[in-house]
Amino acid sequence: MTVEVRSGGEVSAMRPALILTFAPGSRPGRASVTAVIEGLVRVAISHDPAAADGPLHAADPLRPVAGTDWLELVVDGLTFDLVGLAPGAPVAAPDVAYRYNCEVDSEIGSEAIALLPGPHIVDGTRTLPILRTLLGLAAELAQALPGVETVCWSPARSAIAPQFFTRTIRAWLEGGPFPALGLLGLWFDPSGALRSEGLAFLVGAELRVDPALTIDRAKAMRIAMRVVHELVGARLPDAPQEFVTEEGEYLLLDPDLAERVVEIRCARA
């Protein structure tokens, strides 16, 4: 699921979004966001629709964009829209299916703002430079804005505790593993296979771990997260590839590009 914010907080399926939820009445406005941005390194407000004499929106430099309940932010030359600011209408409640370190239904009844890639870079969101910048900015905002209850990633329908989100995103940006626990939905289907939701947005296919490898579910999750880390930012293999786990087990990574699924199964009997 990706979103496009329209007037009144209505959304449609277009741009991927990081949605920050707040208790009712706690959603930040322009002044509080501006104060936070001033304290962040490399982040600036590149367009404020409330400032008639300021710079215009990067997506349409010839005219301002309607509405004033949002700001355009720039990081390292890339622009992102922060929408749903108070006192305007909040962003609609996100669709959540997976929760990480946060309470069940914690986003129900909350108010939300959303961080989206600017319209002129949205097609490149899957590329590592834009994805890393988007997630890094979201991590900064999740830590700096008071009252954030959850961070929701729309392509995976996931909700993440802000502290956990910030910690895992920063670890990845510093060279650690890709934060699959949060940026993907991971679930076991009725057959016992471990499946992903949201990986197709990043690499063009979802993951399926064969039930023969999921008897130890913790081990299956480790295998999945290792493969995801290797796939994000790389091209999908176009033929089966064998690899060896840390335990010395030979596995096969088998892409079915027509079905948009990459399967992991035992490589040797």
C-alpha positions in Angstrom: 0.0 0.0 0.0 1.3 3.5 -0.9 -0.5 6.7 -0.4 -1.1 10.1 -1.8 -2.5 12.7 0.5 -5.3 14.9 -0.7 -7.3 17.7 0.9 -9.0 16.7 4.2 -6.4 13.9 4.9 -7.9 11.6 2.2 -5.3 9.2 0.7 -5.0 7.2 -2.5 -2.6 4.5 -3.5 0.3 6.4 -5.1 3.3 7.4 -2.9 5.0 5.3 -0.2 4.7 6.9 3.2 6.1 6.9 6.7 3.1 7.7 8.8 3.7 9.1 12.4 0.8 8.7 14.7 0.0 10.8 17.8 -2.6 10.9 20.5 -5.6 13.0 19.6 -4.8 16.7 19.9 -1.0 16.0 20.0 -0.3 16.3 16.3 2.4 18.9 15.6 1.9 22.1 13.7 4.1 24.2 11.5 5.8 26.1 14.4 6.8 23.0 16.3 8.0 21.2 13.2 10.0 24.2 12.2 11.7 24.4 15.6 12.6 20.7 15.3 14.0 21.1 11.8 16.2 23.9 12.9 18.0 21.5 15.3 18.6 18.8 12.7 21.8 18.6 10.7 21.5 18.6 6.8 17.7 19.1 7.0 16.0 22.3 5.9 12.5 23.6 5.0 12.7 24.1 1.2 9.0 25.2 0.8 6.4 26.5 3.2 3.1 27.1 1.4 2.1 29.6 4.2 5.0 31.9 3.2 3.8 33.5 0.1 7.2 35.1 -0.7 9.2 31.9 0.0 10.5 29.3 -2.5 8.0 27.2 -4.4 7.5 23.5 -4.3 10.2 21.5 -6.2 7.6 19.4 -8.1 6.0 22.5 -9.6 8.3 25.6 -9.4 5.9 27.8 -11.4 3.1 27.9 -8.9 2.5 27.0 -5.2 0.7 23.8 -4.2 -2.7 24.3 -2.6 -3.2 24.1 1.1 -0.9 25.1 4.0 -1.0 22.1 6.3 2.3 20.7 5.0 6.0 21.5 4.5 8.5 20.5 1.9 11.8 19.4 3.5 15.2 19.0 1.7 18.0 16.6 2.7 21.1 16.3 0.6 19.3 17.8 -2.4 16.3 15.4 -2.1 12.9 16.8 -1.2 10.2 15.2 0.9 6.7 16.4 1.8 5.6 16.4 5.5 1.8 16.5 5.4 -1.1 16.5 7.8 0.2 19.2 10.1 -2.1 20.8 12.7 -4.4 22.7 12.7 -5.3 21.2 9.3 -6.8 17.8 8.7 -4.7 14.8 9.8 -3.7 12.0 7.5 -6.2 9.2 7.5 -5.4 6.3 9.9 -3.0 3.8 8.3 -3.9 0.3 7.4 -1.8 -1.9 9.8 -1.4 -5.7 9.7 2.0 -6.1 11.4 3.2 -4.6 14.7 6.8 -4.3 16.1 7.3 -3.4 19.7 4.1 -1.5 19.9 0.7 -2.3 21.4 -2.0 -4.0 19.4 -4.3 -1.4 17.7 -2.1 1.4 19.1 -2.8 3.5 16.0 -6.6 3.2 16.3 -8.1 6.6 17.3 -4.8 8.4 16.8 -4.0 11.4 14.6 -1.3 11.1 12.0 1.1 13.1 9.8 3.0 11.5 6.9 6.4 11.9 5.3 6.4 11.1 1.6 9.1 11.4 -1.2 8.6 14.4 -3.3 6.6 13.8 -6.5 9.7 14.3 -8.7 11.7 11.6 -6.9 8.9 9.1 -6.1 9.8 6.8 -8.9 13.3 6.4 -7.4 12.1 5.6 -3.9 13.3 2.0 -4.2 16.9 3.1 -5.0 19.2 3.0 -2.0 20.2 6.7 -1.9 16.5 7.9 -1.8 15.3 5.1 0.4 18.1 5.6 2.9 17.5 9.4 3.0 13.8 9.0 3.4 14.2 6.5 6.3 17.0 8.5 7.9 14.8 11.6 7.9 11.9 9.7 9.3 14.1 8.4 12.1 15.2 11.9 13.0 11.6 13.1 13.1 10.5 10.1 15.1 13.0 10.9 17.8 12.8 14.7 17.7 9.0 15.3 17.5 7.4 15.0 20.9 4.5 12.5 21.3 5.1 10.1 18.4 3.4 6.8 19.3 4.1 4.7 16.2 5.9 4.9 12.9 3.9 3.1 10.1 5.5 2.1 6.8 2.7 1.9 4.2 4.3 -0.6 1.7 4.5 -3.3 4.4 1.4 -2.2 6.4 3.6 -2.2 9.5 3.6 -0.2 12.7 6.8 0.2 14.7 7.6 1.7 18.1 9.5 5.0 17.4 12.5 4.1 19.6 12.8 0.7 17.9 12.4 2.3 14.4 15.0 4.9 15.1 17.5 2.5 16.5 17.2 -0.1 13.7 17.2 2.5 10.9 20.4 4.2 12.3 22.1 0.8 12.7 21.4 0.0 9.1 22.6 3.5 7.9 25.8 2.9 9.8 26.5 -0.4 8.0 24.3 -2.9 10.0 21.6 -5.3 8.7 18.6 -4.0 6.8 15.7 -3.5 9.3 13.4 -6.2 7.9 11.6 -6.4 11.3 9.6 -3.2 10.8 10.0 -2.5 7.1 8.5 -5.8 6.1 5.5 -7.8 7.2 6.6 -11.4 8.0 4.1 -14.1 8.6 3.6 -17.9 8.5 0.9 -19.1 6.0 -1.3 -22.2 6.7 1.3 -24.5 5.1 4.0 -23.3 7.5 5.9 -21.3 4.9 7.4 -18.0 6.1 6.3 -15.1 3.8 7.0 -11.5 3.4 4.8 -8.5 2.7 6.4 -5.2 1.4 9.6 -6.7 -0.1 8.1 -6.5 -3.6 7.9 -2.7 -3.2 11.7 -2.7 -2.6 13.0 -5.5 -5.0 10.1 -6.5 -7.1 9.2 -9.8 -5.5 8.1 -11.3 -2.1 10.0 -13.9 -0.2 8.8 -17.4 0.7 10.8 -19.8 3.0 9.8 -23.4 2.4 8.0 -25.1 5.3 10.8 -27.6 5.6 13.0 -24.8 6.8 10.5 -23.2 9.3 10.3 -26.0 11.9 12.6 -23.7 13.9 10.8 -20.4 13.4 13.6 -18.3 14.9 16.1 -19.9 12.5 13.7 -19.3 9.6 13.5 -15.6 10.5 17.3 -15.3 10.6 17.5 -16.9 7.1 14.9 -14.6 5.7 16.5 -11.4 7.2 19.9 -12.4 5.8 18.4 -12.9 2.3 16.5 -9.6 2.5 19.6 -7.8 3.5 21.4 -9.1 0.4 18.4 -8.4 -1.9 17.6 -4.8 -1.0 19.5 -2.4 -3.3 20.5 -5.3 -5.6 19.0 -6.8 -8.7 16.9 -9.9 -8.3 18.8 -13.0 -9.5 17.3 -14.4 -12.7 18.3 -18.0 -12.0 18.5 -20.2 -8.9 21.5 -19.5 -6.7 23.0 -21.7 -3.9 24.2 -20.2 -0.7 25.5 -21.5 2.7 24.1 -20.4 6.1 26.3 -19.7 9.1 25.5 -23.2 10.3 26.9 -24.7 7.1 23.5 -25.6 5.6 23.2 -25.4 1.8 20.1 -23.5 0.6 18.7 -22.5 -2.7 17.5 -19.0 -3.6 15.0 -19.7 -6.4 13.3 -16.7 -8.1 10.0 -17.0 -9.9 9.8 -13.6 -11.6 6.5 -14.3 -13.3 4.9 -14.9 -9.9 7.0 -12.2 -8.2 8.2 -14.6 -5.5 11.7 -15.6 -4.4 11.7 -19.0 -2.7 14.3 -20.3 -0.2 14.5 -24.1 0.1 17.0 -26.8 0.9 19.6 -27.2 -1.9 20.8 -30.7 -1.1 18.9 -33.7 0.2 
